[in-house]
Amino acid sequence: MTRTLYLFCSAAPPVFDVARVIEDAQARGWDVCLGLTPSAARWLEPSLDGAVRERRVRAQRAGPGPPG
């Protein structure tokens, strides 16, 4: 059975520890999906690595209409 952790972060200093949190959760068997506010995404863009990018990171709100 797969366990999924949906982690949503905003632009506040603790967001800089999100990679460590994700790695810890993955080591415990969780599949992690990360959601970021646009500001948090700008803060983290230079440091997002393969472990964080493994699942889609949503930083922008989806517009109306069918998913794309």
Buried (B, 14 or more C-beta within 10 A) or exposed (E): EEEEBEBEBEBEEEBEEBBEBBBEBBEEEBEBBBBBBEEBBEBBEEEBEEEBEBBEBBBEEEEEEEEE
